[in-house]
């Protein structure tokens, strides 16, 4: 009996202790936004927390950065892995991450040689943590110009333009990969290798200009066609570009083509679609579902405009430095790598690997660099057409 009483007493103490610990432990609060504003004399960064929470901050060197850790906090899912680029001489970007299950970390990458001082302090109602960064004289940014309204597409003002939406996050899709080499030139050059290299070059250009960029693959791995737009959707991309190299049984065929998702009566377009879609795992029973996805594509006008500007600038870039660069136009086509994208999306056939002259050019790092610069110029032109450039 004594043993049973001791066991019950110990069990009661354990339960009470666990309940006390549970009640005492603060619940996690959500960090639901991180904002930045550049004023003429300083930049303010605000972490919106909503409820009082303990935090610490510190600075680190090599590279220069300031971090703020918010305890007993979790990130809003939309902020996971988010990077905010700041357009001024003394701050590069703000990175946001769930450092541990209980701690949110916000990191500001900056240049301490151009910073005079900084302050971190809380503000109440609602609770938020503020970081003010003051630059030395000469590093001060000028306030941003008044916004310019978006320009209409050929089909008028799309909803994206009416709402004043812009572009920050871009997903690049290097076609094929792994067991799927894509087309192979007579000289042995593989499409999967060329387009990955072009995408990596384009990624570098975009990141230098403060865009956030993801690739559907960064190495020679196989990614199913159907998964590529899923990746873009999961990343919350504003734009999606699938990069390919063309092929034709007629080795004299050459040139550059760009596509947006749509049906096409053009047999040449349908032949290209059949080749690019060859690795699809879908069956005929899914045809109705697939057709509905194409018909219900609400981004056709924006995709068409994006394809037009990328194509125009790519052709222009290459024609400045190379002879006999053929413009094969912009067309709609039923490409699997574009189906299901929730953002403006295009497929670019950068040249013909089946053409001996263009295969030779595609082997050249300089030609690939010019392709990347041409596509980049097209993206910038598109962003400016939204009134955001």
Buried (B, 14 or more C-beta within 10 A) or exposed (E): EEEEEEEEEEEEEEEEEEEEEEEEEEEBBBBBBBEBEBEEEBBBBBBBBBEEBEBEBEEEEEEBBBBBBBBBBBBBEEBEEBBBBBEBBBBBBBBBBBBEEBBBBBBBBBBBEBBEEBEBEEEEEEBBBBBBBBBEEEBBBEEEEEEEEBEBBEEEBBEBBEEEBEBBBBBBBBBBBEEBBBBBBEEEBBBBBBBBBBBBBBBEBBBEEBBBBBBBBBEBEEBEBBBBBBBBBEBBBBBBBBBBBBBBEEBEBBBBBBBBBBBBEBEBBBEBBEBBBEBBEBEEEEEEEBEEBBEEBEBBBBBBBBBBBBBBBBBBBBBEEBEEBBBBBBBBBBBBBBBBBBBBBBBBBBBBBBBBBBBEBBBEEEBBBBBBBBBBBBBBBBBBBBBBE
